[in-house]
Amino acid sequence: MPVRPIIGGIGSPEALQAALVGAQYLADEGLATAAYLALALGKPLLLEGAPGVGKTEAAKAIAAVLSRRVIRLQCYEGIDAAAALYEWNYPRQMLAIRQAEQDHVNIYADEYLLERPLLAALRDPNQNLLLIDEIDRSDQEFEAFLLEFLSDFAISIPEIGTIRASRHPIVVLTSNRTRDLHEALRRRCVYHWIDYPSPTLEAEIVMARASAVARTTADAVVAAVGRLRAEPLAKPPGVAETVEWAEAATLLHSQGGSWPEAFRRAIGVALKDQDDLTYMAPRLDTVIPGEAA
């Protein structure tokens, strides 16, 4: 069976993995394979994992590789269909009616329609990647609505009619797993769990994202972050915090002082919760790196 190329001429998980490196995202084999299959099969990609492991960044990197614009739907408690689909610009419609006087005016023309992320993705599926971020923060009613949307990739606007995507848009959903998603939603997606990267991979991520950081410093900060994640913290540092801590400590060290002091002073970019900082204050000496470079 011949290899089936996908958008951008990427014909294998290995090719996608290599392309993501160019977007400064280091994906492991599992993520690259799941993303490739989702793209090749025209299915949504569901990424689950703890906060800070790189789920949203993975979606942005895939969009960059495919030269797509990211349309982001940030989910939250109480989000409804209107916030995700469309709304009519009622003030502008009323103004148009007043200005038209006796003339007929079509107040349901496109110029009065406020596109929300789902409608925008349907209308231009060839140029966009739809990112449905933190779907687990929405309620089950919205999840059921989203399930219908992902099944048909079409919406009905009473005043206009049905709008259907000319092809399945590229969709990436993320979840921090604060609640279980419905099995029907999972079945419609290609699924991948993103864990914290291995120390070697995380050090490589630091080097890719922070060019001024020495490799020995990257290794030291990754080890320190690993020790922090082993503590019972409310908000353990994610990969982004690892990169930021390495950058901040390198900057402070360049201005004088020891490496341990630089890491201690920069702890606020690694831990961003007051209770966590208070809890770790007497334990920092067992966590922070020594002479890192």
Sequence and secondary structure as in RCSB ss.txt:
>XXXX:A:sequence
MPVRPIIGGIGSPEALQAALVGAQYLADEGLATAAYLALALGKPLLLEGAPGVGKTEAAKAIAAVLSRRVIRLQC
YEGIDAAAALYEWNYPRQMLAIRQAEQDHVNIYADEYLLERPLLAALRDPNQNLLLIDEIDRSDQEFEAFLLEFL
SDFAISIPEIGTIRASRHPIVVLTSNRTRDLHEALRRRCVYHWIDYPSPTLEAEIVMARASAVARTTADAVVAAV
GRLRAEPLAKPPGVAETVEWAEAATLLHSQGGSWPEAFRRAIGVALKDQDDLTYMAPRLDTVIPGEAA
>XXXX:A:secstr
      GGG  SHHHHHHHHHHTT    HHHHHHHHHHHHHT  EEEE STTSSHHHHHHHHHHHTT EEEEEE 
 TT  HHHHSEEE HHHHHHHHHHHTTS   TTSGGGEEE HHHHHHH TTTEEEEEETGGGS HHHHHHHHHHH
HH EEEETTTEEEE SS  EEEEEE  SS   HHHHHTSEEEE     HHHHHHHHHHH TTS HHHHHHHHHHH
HHHHTS  SS   HHHHHHHHHHHHHHHHTSS HHHHHHHTGGGT   HHHHHHHGGGGGGTS SS  
